[in-house]
Amino acid sequence: MDPDHAKRLLELAREGKSTDNDAEAFLKKPRTRDDLAEELGESAVTSMTSGEDQLSEERDAETAEERGGPFVKTTAGTEFAEGTDESNIEEATREPFPTT
């Protein structure tokens, strides 16, 4: 390493200044009210300490809301009506475009 560059880096480290800007890299508090920020922070710490990408595994994991729920497997015959109903009688004339 260039000695002049090493000297400059040491001076910056002693002063506690960043080379690009004075922005903080992390939050001051370990907790937040934002659920997404909390989850991303926990995933980042887990990924940094284990060396494995945890975010994609957690994101793709099945949740309790996905199990069961409003989705029921049925046939098309059960879901779709056949024939006509009161609002769609056979004698009705067809309009060129919907009017409602």
N, C-alpha and C positions, 0 to 999 in steps of 0.2 A: 504494500500500500504506500502511496505517496506520503512522505512525512508531513508535508504542508497540509494535505487534506486530513490526515489523522489528527494533527494539531487543531485544525478548525473544528472537527467533529467533537473532540474532547472539550473545547471551549464552549460549544453549543450545549453539550450535555451538562456541563457544570452550571451554566446559566439557566438551564431548564427551558430553553426555547426550542421551538420546532423549526425545521429548515424551511417548510412551506408556509405555514401559518400557525397561529396560536390556538386553533380550534382543538377541543378535547376529543379524544378518540372514543371515550366511553361515557356513560351517564354517571352523574355524581351519586345517585341513589341506586341501591340494588333492586328496587321494586318500582313498578309503574302501574297505572290504572288501565293502560292499553293492553288488551289481551294478546293482540298480534305481536306487539313489541316484546312482551314477556315471553311468548313462545319462541320467537326468533332468537332472543337472547339466550334462553335455555338451550336451544339447539346449537347455537354457536359455541357455548361453553362445552357442551357434550362433544361436539365435533373436534374442538381444539384439544380436549383432554384425551379423547380416545383415538383420534387420527382417522376416524371414519365419518362419512357424511351421514348424519342422523336426520337432517331436515327432510330429505326426500322419503325416507322410510316412515317418518311420523306423518308426513303429509298424505302419503298414499295408504296409510293404515285404515282399516275399516272402523267406523265409529258406531256408537249405539244407535244413532239416528238412521244409519244406512241398513241396519238389520230389520227385516220385516217392513214396517212402515206402510204407506198407502199403496205400495205396489204389489199387486196380486196377479200372478200369471193365470190368464184365462184365454179361451179361444176367441176368435173373431166373431163367431156365431153368438157367443154370450154377450159380447160387448156392443155389437152393432144391431140396430133394429132392422127388421125386414118389412117390406110393404109400405103402406102410407098411413099417415096419422091425420088428426083433425085439421092441422094447419097446412097440410099438403094433400088436398083432395085431388082425385084424378081429373075432375072437370075444370080445374084451375087453368088459366091462361098463363103462358110463360112471358115474363117481362124481359125486355132486351138487357136492362141493367137493374141491379137492385135499387129500389126506391127508398129503402129505410136504412 
